[in-house]
Amino acid sequence: MTDTPRKQIVLAAYVGGVNEETLWEAPGAGSQIDFSTFRHVARTAERGRFDYFFLAEGLALRERGGQVFDHDIAGRPDTLPVLTALAAVTEHIGLVGTLNATFNEPFELARQVLSLDHLSGGRAGWNVVTSFDAFTGQNFRRGGFLPHEARYERAEEFVAAVRTLWDSWPADAVVADKAGGRFLADPQIGEFAISGRQFDISGRFTVPRSPQGRPVIVQAGVSPQGRDFASANADVIFSPYHRLPEAREFYDDIKARVARFGRNPDDLKIVPGSSFVLGDTPDEAVEKARWVRDRQLSDRAVQVRFEQVWNRDLSGYDPDGPLPDIDPDPEAAPIIQGRAFVHQDRFETVRQWRALAREKDLSLRGLAREVLGRVAYVGTPQQVADQLDDFVQNDGADGVVIGSHLVPSGLDEFVDRVIPLLQERGSVRADYDGTTLRDNLGIPAPGRGAAAPSAFGNASPPAVGVA
Ligand SMILES: Cc1cc2nc3c(=O)[nH]c(=O)nc-3n(C[C@H](O)[C@H](O)[C@H](O)COP(=O)(O)O)c2cc1C
């Protein structure tokens, strides 16, 4: 029998932005906008040898029935300046930001992310999202701008264009002459010409080649198009599936798609969002987790989360009563706006939830605890290390994007008490063994001009003019 090598758990740290998972009123909670919050979490994660620090993108305040959420903290800073500031106060940890491909333009985004990559010594990553609704689009263009499928076609063409720009400089673009001056080795440097359905741009790109080949591409989105897009183009997927068996189904599905695109399945890492509660004893941890969940799942939070799936006003339903006996109403105008939605088929989701509620005799709140909460790991440090390691070694995922209900100091005890146990058994590195985000993740640096497969056949290769 041959021993299968232990998978290294990919670890990312996440600051919950505006959601009910972070208990902003809890004793010790900080600010959602002050730089000290981000600095504390990023440095703590670096102390725990995490692969990267991750930020979501919030382009619109979330609304219910036209009013800003009244149970939610509102307002958060833009992702890129925060990550850039973090580059100055960290050394090894990757810095990954969510930026959408629907409302941005390739030249500008390529410059920004590659600049972050240089300023951080090769630690930048871009989480490509397509954004979810016309509501968000109102801030930028004419409402919806593009239907869902066309958004992914644009995203793929966008990513291909960005790759072309990132590859437009050779690594040795600048040479020093005998007098010590620095000049361009090639006067055609940075030239590009990209022409496709979405973009028709040409010129010279302004930023030299990445210290890690190219910044890392992350993706978040679970539709069939999203899965294909990620399997062809991404290095990492930020997934919403942190529980078996659905996590394993997603994992198997994605790894098979990656292979179909002719890529090595190990080169795409899958990391679900997750959270934890620790206690000195199992009972203490369970008790604490109940306290956390009760605060996360306030009456209003339960109502709003389910309203998003039913797409109906559920204010008349008791959160401690049974599930609504009516069907979802997908045709009505969205009652909840500006919140990512991961349930592909509302009717099927509700059917499964009803079955679960019947089987376990659950109220709406009880169901929310089962299906909506993110607290995946509850126990003593040893139990949490075991659960997390089992989840990854059994291919539920390649790692986790971990957040705490307490921001910014909640991650400290995970790093101090759980990480050493994972290091002891060889599932987390004892120290960083490289300098870039690609080194952290153990994924190869692409060669200049290396082709990527195309999910939609419209973006590979774009008309490229790599000088
Ligand atoms: C786990 C996860 C995290 C996401 N985070 C963000 C985000 O931070 N900002 C954002 O605008 N959209 C986010 N999205 C949503 C995407 O913008 C959008 O819903 C997705 O790309 C649409 O793809 P899909 O239909 O394939 O799910 C997220 C989606 C998922 C699944």
The ligand as a Gaussian input file, in Angstrom:
#p B3LYP/6-31G(d) Opt

LIG

0 1
 C      -18.820000      32.475000      -2.165000
 C      -19.204000      33.656000      -3.003000
 C      -18.702000      34.910000      -2.671000
 C      -19.040000      36.019000      -3.425000
 N      -18.533000      37.225000      -3.095000
 C      -18.872000      38.328000      -3.822000
 C      -18.373000      39.617000      -3.519000
 O      -17.615000      39.800000      -2.600000
 N      -18.768000      40.664000      -4.257000
 C      -19.614000      40.517000      -5.302000
 O      -19.921000      41.499000      -5.962000
 N      -20.103000      39.320000      -5.611000
 C      -19.753000      38.217000      -4.902000
 N      -20.254000      36.993000      -5.232000
 C      -21.276000      36.882000      -6.258000
 C      -20.835000      37.073000      -7.638000
 O      -20.718000      38.411000      -7.943000
 C      -21.898000      36.576000      -8.567000
 O      -23.012000      36.185000      -7.878000
 C      -21.421000      35.430000      -9.234000
 O      -20.231000      35.713000      -9.897000
 C      -22.470000      35.032000     -10.234000
 O      -22.111000      33.804000     -10.571000
 P      -22.950000      32.519000     -10.368000
 O      -24.269000      32.782000     -10.998000
 O      -22.087000      31.550000     -11.129000
 O      -23.050000      32.176000      -8.923000
 C      -19.920000      35.877000      -4.522000
 C      -20.425000      34.625000      -4.840000
 C      -20.070000      33.517000      -4.101000
 C      -20.612000      32.180000      -4.489000

